[in-house]
Amino acid sequence: MTKFEKQMFDIVSELKDSSGVLALKAEFEAEGTRVDELLRLLDVAKKAGLKIALKIGGCEAIRDLIESKTFGCEYIIAPMVETPYALSKFVDAVGRVYTADQREEVQCLFNIETKTAVQNLEEILDVAVGNLDGAVFGRVDYVGSMGLSRDSVVSEDVLNTVTRVANACRERSLELVVGGGVSGDSIPFLRSVRDVRLDRFETRKVIFSANSLSDVVNLETALVKAVEFELLWLKNKRNFYQFIYKEDEQRIAMLEERWSSLANR
């Protein structure tokens, strides 16, 4: 482990014990996580006894699903599902990659994160019943699709929408996860949603149990720690690629000198 990875491990080990952290998260979609980066995150997660959630690149991203299975990811999330048909493509893709026995070891969810998805909510969730495990509501993308600012993720209108989704998930025995701009300001919002249905909530890299909303005294501090984890993750990633960028500099310089000498003969 690098210096940063050891710090990351210390943070999430503490959060697992004190604050109900369940998993770490990577994204092939918006983050563009590379396989070597995912392996580093897997190393930290497994040593800390945490699960890995992976957002794949699309509802029919077969290669991403194969890699999810290869690396043993416990949560898989399909992004930007806006119609029942799109979700049916994800259901079919999961069925092509995972056997029935393997599906028992992984939870498959999908993102509700646009105005269009909310308009088609009931029909989309009906496709999920019996096929998938639940939904993730992405608040930042949702308010973006409405032409609203990021600050509006905790607004009354957004709370009403997420509560509607929570109620629809509860009626169908589907799990609900809420993400997007989660910070200390989101705690009252999340507690209101939990009164209807909430299983987990997530920052960009860290996933908490909904039980943390009642069981953790210093939850706001824990969320700050989750931000620190993401910062360390990015610093570790930067250092990793800087090392790769510089590892051949000496040989390049030597070959340039040799080539120049030979070319000028």
DRENDO-1510 file (C-alpha; in Angstrom, 1 decimal, always signed):
<recs>
REC; n; res; u; v; w
REC; 1; MET; +0.0; +0.0; +0.0 .
REC; 2; THR; +1.1; +3.6; -0.7 .
REC; 3; LYS; +1.1; +6.3; +2.0 .
REC; 4; PHE; -2.2; +7.6; +0.7 .
REC; 5; GLU; -3.7; +4.1; +0.5 .
REC; 6; LYS; -2.8; +3.5; +4.2 .
REC; 7; GLN; -4.5; +6.7; +5.2 .
REC; 8; MET; -7.5; +5.7; +3.1 .
REC; 9; PHE; -7.6; +2.3; +4.8 .
REC; 10; ASP; -7.4; +3.9; +8.3 .
REC; 11; ILE; -10.3; +6.3; +7.5 .
REC; 12; VAL; -12.7; +3.6; +6.1 .
REC; 13; SER; -11.8; +1.1; +8.8 .
REC; 14; GLU; -12.7; +3.7; +11.4 .
REC; 15; LEU; -15.9; +4.6; +9.5 .
REC; 16; LYS; -16.9; +1.0; +9.2 .
REC; 17; ASP; -16.6; +0.5; +13.0 .
REC; 18; SER; -18.1; +3.8; +14.1 .
REC; 19; SER; -20.4; +5.1; +11.4 .
REC; 20; GLY; -22.0; +2.2; +9.5 .
REC; 21; VAL; -20.0; +2.4; +6.3 .
REC; 22; LEU; -20.7; -0.6; +4.1 .
REC; 23; ALA; -18.9; -0.2; +0.8 .
REC; 24; LEU; -16.7; +1.9; -1.4 .
REC; 25; LYS; -17.7; +3.0; -4.9 .
REC; 26; ALA; -16.1; +3.3; -8.3 .
REC; 27; GLU; -17.6; +4.4; -11.6 .
REC; 28; PHE; -16.8; +3.2; -15.1 .
REC; 29; GLU; -19.4; +5.9; -16.2 .
REC; 30; ALA; -18.8; +9.5; -15.1 .
REC; 31; GLU; -15.6; +8.9; -13.2 .
REC; 32; GLY; -14.1; +6.8; -16.0 .
REC; 33; THR; -12.3; +4.5; -13.5 .
REC; 34; ARG; -9.6; +2.4; -15.1 .
REC; 35; VAL; -9.1; -1.2; -14.2 .
REC; 36; ASP; -5.8; -0.5; -12.3 .
REC; 37; GLU; -7.5; +2.2; -10.2 .
REC; 38; LEU; -10.4; -0.2; -9.4 .
REC; 39; LEU; -7.8; -2.8; -8.3 .
REC; 40; ARG; -6.3; -0.3; -5.8 .
REC; 41; LEU; -9.8; +0.5; -4.5 .
REC; 42; LEU; -10.6; -3.2; -4.2 .
REC; 43; ASP; -7.4; -3.7; -2.2 .
REC; 44; VAL; -8.4; -1.0; +0.3 .
REC; 45; ALA; -12.0; -2.2; +0.5 .
REC; 46; LYS; -11.1; -5.9; +1.0 .
REC; 47; LYS; -8.5; -5.2; +3.7 .
REC; 48; ALA; -11.1; -3.0; +5.5 .
REC; 49; GLY; -13.8; -5.7; +5.2 .
REC; 50; LEU; -16.0; -3.5; +2.9 .
REC; 51; LYS; -17.9; -4.3; -0.2 .
REC; 52; ILE; -17.4; -2.6; -3.6 .
REC; 53; ALA; -20.1; -0.9; -5.6 .
REC; 54; LEU; -19.4; -0.3; -9.3 .
REC; 55; LYS; -21.5; +2.0; -11.6 .
REC; 56; ILE; -21.1; +0.6; -15.1 .
REC; 57; GLY; -21.0; +2.6; -18.3 .
REC; 58; GLY; -24.6; +2.0; -19.4 .
REC; 59; CYS; -27.6; -0.2; -19.1 .
REC; 60; GLU; -26.2; -2.7; -21.7 .
REC; 61; ALA; -22.5; -2.5; -20.9 .
REC; 62; ILE; -21.7; -6.2; -21.1 .
REC; 63; ARG; -17.9; -5.8; -20.9 .
REC; 64; ASP; -18.4; -3.7; -17.7 .
REC; 65; LEU; -20.6; -6.5; -16.2 .
REC; 66; ILE; -18.0; -9.1; -17.1 .
REC; 67; GLU; -15.3; -7.1; -15.3 .
REC; 68; SER; -17.7; -6.5; -12.3 .
REC; 69; LYS; -18.0; -10.3; -12.0 .
REC; 70; THR; -14.3; -10.9; -12.5 .
REC; 71; PHE; -13.4; -8.5; -9.7 .
REC; 72; GLY; -16.2; -9.6; -7.3 .
REC; 73; CYS; -18.1; -6.4; -7.0 .
REC; 74; GLU; -21.1; -6.8; -4.7 .
REC; 75; TYR; -23.2; -3.8; -5.9 .
REC; 76; ILE; -23.7; -3.0; -9.6 .
REC; 77; ILE; -25.5; +0.2; -10.7 .
REC; 78; ALA; -26.7; +1.0; -14.2 .
REC; 79; PRO; -26.7; +4.7; -14.9 .
REC; 80; MET; -29.2; +7.1; -16.5 .
REC; 81; VAL; -32.2; +4.7; -16.9 .
REC; 82; GLU; -35.1; +6.8; -18.2 .
REC; 83; THR; -37.5; +4.2; -19.7 .
REC; 84; PRO; -38.8; +0.8; -18.9 .
REC; 85; TYR; -37.2; -0.4; -22.2 .
REC; 86; ALA; -33.8; +0.8; -21.1 .
REC; 87; LEU; -34.2; -1.0; -17.8 .
REC; 88; SER; -35.2; -4.2; -19.6 .
REC; 89; LYS; -31.9; -4.0; -21.5 .
REC; 90; PHE; -30.1; -4.0; -18.1 .
REC; 91; VAL; -32.1; -6.9; -16.9 .
REC; 92; ASP; -31.2; -8.9; -20.0 .
REC; 93; ALA; -27.5; -7.9; -19.8 .
REC; 94; VAL; -27.3; -9.1; -16.2 .
REC; 95; GLY; -28.9; -12.4; -17.2 .
REC; 96; ARG; -26.4; -12.9; -19.9 .
REC; 97; VAL; -23.4; -12.4; -17.6 .
REC; 98; TYR; -24.5; -13.8; -14.3 .
REC; 99; THR; -25.9; -17.2; -13.6 .
REC; 100; ALA; -28.7; -17.6; -11.1 .
REC; 101; ASP; -26.3; -18.7; -8.4 .
REC; 102; GLN; -24.0; -15.8; -9.0 .
REC; 103; ARG; -26.8; -13.4; -8.8 .
REC; 104; GLU; -27.3; -14.4; -5.2 .
REC; 105; GLU; -23.9; -12.8; -4.4 .
REC; 106; VAL; -24.5; -9.4; -6.1 .
REC; 107; GLN; -27.1; -6.7; -5.9 .
REC; 108; CYS; -28.1; -5.0; -9.1 .
REC; 109; LEU; -29.5; -1.5; -9.0 .
REC; 110; PHE; -30.2; +1.3; -11.4 .
REC; 111; ASN; -30.0; +5.1; -11.3 .
REC; 112; ILE; -33.1; +7.3; -11.3 .
REC; 113; GLU; -31.5; +10.7; -12.0 .
REC; 114; THR; -33.5; +12.6; -14.5 .
REC; 115; LYS; -36.9; +14.3; -14.9 .
REC; 116; THR; -37.8; +11.8; -17.6 .
REC; 117; ALA; -37.0; +8.8; -15.3 .
REC; 118; VAL; -39.3; +10.3; -12.6 .
REC; 119; GLN; -42.1; +10.8; -15.2 .
REC; 120; ASN; -41.8; +7.1; -16.1 .
REC; 121; LEU; -41.2; +6.0; -12.5 .
REC; 122; GLU; -44.0; +3.5; -12.0 .
REC; 123; GLU; -43.4; +1.7; -15.3 .
REC; 124; ILE; -39.7; +1.5; -14.7 .
REC; 125; LEU; -40.0; +0.1; -11.2 .
REC; 126; ASP; -42.5; -2.5; -12.4 .
REC; 127; VAL; -39.7; -3.8; -14.7 .
REC; 128; ALA; -37.4; -4.0; -11.8 .
REC; 129; VAL; -39.7; -6.2; -9.6 .
REC; 130; GLY; -38.5; -9.7; -9.5 .
REC; 131; ASN; -35.4; -8.9; -11.7 .
REC; 132; LEU; -33.4; -6.3; -9.8 .
REC; 133; ASP; -32.7; -5.3; -6.2 .
REC; 134; GLY; -33.4; -1.6; -6.1 .
REC; 135; ALA; -32.8; +2.0; -7.3 .
REC; 136; VAL; -30.3; +4.7; -6.6 .
REC; 137; PHE; -31.7; +8.3; -6.7 .
REC; 138; GLY; -29.0; +10.7; -8.0 .
REC; 139; ARG; -30.0; +14.1; -6.8 .
REC; 140; VAL; -27.3; +16.2; -8.5 .
REC; 141; ASP; -28.1; +14.9; -12.0 .
REC; 142; TYR; -31.8; +15.1; -11.3 .
REC; 143; VAL; -31.7; +18.8; -10.4 .
REC; 144; GLY; -29.5; +19.3; -13.4 .
REC; 145; SER; -32.1; +17.7; -15.7 .
REC; 146; MET; -34.6; +20.2; -14.2 .
REC; 147; GLY; -32.4; +23.2; -14.9 .
REC; 148; LEU; -31.9; +23.8; -11.2 .
REC; 149; SER; -28.7; +24.5; -9.3 .
REC; 150; ARG; -26.8; +22.0; -7.3 .
REC; 151; ASP; -27.8; +23.7; -4.0 .
REC; 152; SER; -31.4; +22.6; -4.7 .
REC; 153; VAL; -30.7; +19.0; -3.9 .
REC; 154; VAL; -32.0; +19.6; -0.4 .
REC; 155; SER; -35.1; +21.6; -1.5 .
REC; 156; GLU; -38.6; +20.7; -0.5 .
REC; 157; ASP; -39.5; +19.9; -4.1 .
REC; 158; VAL; -36.6; +17.4; -4.5 .
REC; 159; LEU; -37.5; +15.9; -1.1 .
REC; 160; ASN; -41.1; +15.4; -2.3 .
REC; 161; THR; -39.8; +13.7; -5.4 .
REC; 162; VAL; -37.5; +11.4; -3.6 .
REC; 163; THR; -40.2; +10.6; -1.0 .
REC; 164; ARG; -42.5; +9.6; -3.9 .
REC; 165; VAL; -39.7; +7.3; -5.2 .
REC; 166; ALA; -39.2; +5.9; -1.7 .
REC; 167; ASN; -42.9; +5.1; -1.4 .
REC; 168; ALA; -43.0; +3.4; -4.8 .
REC; 169; CYS; -39.9; +1.3; -3.9 .
REC; 170; ARG; -41.4; +0.3; -0.5 .
REC; 171; GLU; -44.7; -0.8; -2.2 .
REC; 172; ARG; -42.6; -3.1; -4.5 .
REC; 173; SER; -40.1; -4.3; -1.9 .
REC; 174; LEU; -37.2; -2.6; -3.8 .
REC; 175; GLU; -34.3; -1.1; -2.0 .
REC; 176; LEU; -33.6; +2.7; -2.3 .
REC; 177; VAL; -30.2; +4.4; -2.1 .
REC; 178; VAL; -29.8; +8.2; -2.2 .
REC; 179; GLY; -26.7; +10.0; -3.5 .
REC; 180; GLY; -25.7; +13.2; -5.1 .
REC; 181; GLY; -24.3; +16.0; -3.0 .
REC; 182; VAL; -24.6; +14.2; +0.3 .
REC; 183; SER; -23.1; +16.2; +3.1 .
REC; 184; GLY; -24.0; +17.3; +6.6 .
REC; 185; ASP; -26.7; +19.5; +5.1 .
REC; 186; SER; -28.4; +16.4; +3.7 .
REC; 187; ILE; -28.9; +14.6; +7.1 .
REC; 188; PRO; -32.5; +16.0; +7.8 .
REC; 189; PHE; -33.4; +15.3; +4.1 .
REC; 190; LEU; -32.2; +11.7; +4.4 .
REC; 191; ARG; -34.0; +11.2; +7.7 .
REC; 192; SER; -37.3; +12.3; +6.1 .
REC; 193; VAL; -36.8; +9.8; +3.2 .
REC; 194; ARG; -35.8; +7.0; +5.7 .
REC; 195; ASP; -39.3; +7.4; +7.3 .
REC; 196; VAL; -40.7; +6.0; +4.1 .
REC; 197; ARG; -37.9; +3.8; +2.7 .
REC; 198; LEU; -34.1; +4.2; +2.6 .
REC; 199; ASP; -31.5; +1.4; +2.7 .
REC; 200; ARG; -28.3; +3.3; +2.0 .
REC; 201; PHE; -26.9; +6.7; +1.2 .
REC; 202; GLU; -23.7; +7.6; -0.6 .
REC; 203; THR; -21.0; +10.2; -1.2 .
REC; 204; ARG; -19.0; +9.9; -4.4 .
REC; 205; LYS; -16.8; +7.1; -2.9 .
REC; 206; VAL; -18.3; +5.9; +0.4 .
REC; 207; ILE; -21.6; +4.2; +1.0 .
REC; 208; PHE; -23.3; +4.3; +4.4 .
REC; 209; SER; -26.1; +2.2; +5.9 .
REC; 210; ALA; -29.3; +4.2; +6.5 .
REC; 211; ASN; -29.1; +3.0; +10.1 .
REC; 212; SER; -26.3; +5.6; +10.5 .
REC; 213; LEU; -28.9; +8.3; +10.4 .
REC; 214; SER; -30.1; +7.2; +13.9 .
REC; 215; ASP; -27.1; +5.2; +15.3 .
REC; 216; VAL; -24.2; +7.6; +14.6 .
REC; 217; VAL; -23.9; +10.6; +16.9 .
REC; 218; ASN; -21.3; +12.4; +14.9 .
REC; 219; LEU; -22.6; +11.6; +11.4 .
REC; 220; GLU; -21.6; +15.0; +10.0 .
REC; 221; THR; -18.0; +14.4; +11.0 .
REC; 222; ALA; -18.2; +11.0; +9.4 .
REC; 223; LEU; -19.3; +12.6; +6.1 .
REC; 224; VAL; -16.4; +15.0; +6.3 .
REC; 225; LYS; -14.1; +11.9; +6.7 .
REC; 226; ALA; -15.7; +10.5; +3.5 .
REC; 227; VAL; -14.7; +13.7; +1.7 .
REC; 228; GLU; -11.2; +13.3; +3.0 .
REC; 229; PHE; -11.2; +9.7; +1.7 .
REC; 230; GLU; -12.1; +11.0; -1.8 .
REC; 231; LEU; -9.4; +13.6; -1.6 .
REC; 232; LEU; -6.8; +11.0; -0.7 .
REC; 233; TRP; -8.1; +8.8; -3.5 .
REC; 234; LEU; -7.5; +11.5; -6.1 .
REC; 235; LYS; -4.0; +12.3; -4.7 .
REC; 236; ASN; -3.1; +8.6; -4.8 .
REC; 237; LYS; -4.4; +8.4; -8.4 .
REC; 238; ARG; -2.4; +11.5; -9.4 .
REC; 239; ASN; +0.8; +10.1; -7.9 .
REC; 240; PHE; +0.3; +6.7; -9.5 .
REC; 241; TYR; +0.1; +8.2; -13.0 .
REC; 242; GLN; +2.9; +10.6; -12.4 .
REC; 243; PHE; +5.1; +7.7; -11.6 .
REC; 244; ILE; +4.1; +5.9; -14.8 .
REC; 245; TYR; +4.6; +9.2; -16.8 .
REC; 246; LYS; +8.2; +9.6; -15.4 .
REC; 247; GLU; +9.3; +6.0; -15.2 .
REC; 248; ASP; +10.9; +5.9; -18.7 .
REC; 249; GLU; +12.3; +9.5; -18.7 .
REC; 250; GLN; +16.0; +8.3; -18.3 .
REC; 251; ARG; +15.7; +5.8; -21.1 .
REC; 252; ILE; +14.0; +8.2; -23.4 .
REC; 253; ALA; +16.8; +10.7; -22.8 .
REC; 254; MET; +19.5; +8.1; -23.4 .
REC; 255; LEU; +17.8; +6.9; -26.6 .
REC; 256; GLU; +17.3; +10.4; -27.9 .
REC; 257; GLU; +21.0; +11.1; -27.4 .
REC; 258; ARG; +21.9; +7.8; -29.2 .
REC; 259; TRP; +19.5; +8.4; -32.0 .
REC; 260; SER; +20.7; +11.9; -32.5 .
REC; 261; SER; +24.3; +10.7; -32.7 .
REC; 262; LEU; +23.5; +7.9; -35.2 .
REC; 263; ALA; +21.3; +10.1; -37.3 .
REC; 264; ASN; +24.0; +12.8; -37.7 .
REC; 265; ARG; +26.7; +10.5; -38.9 .
</recs>
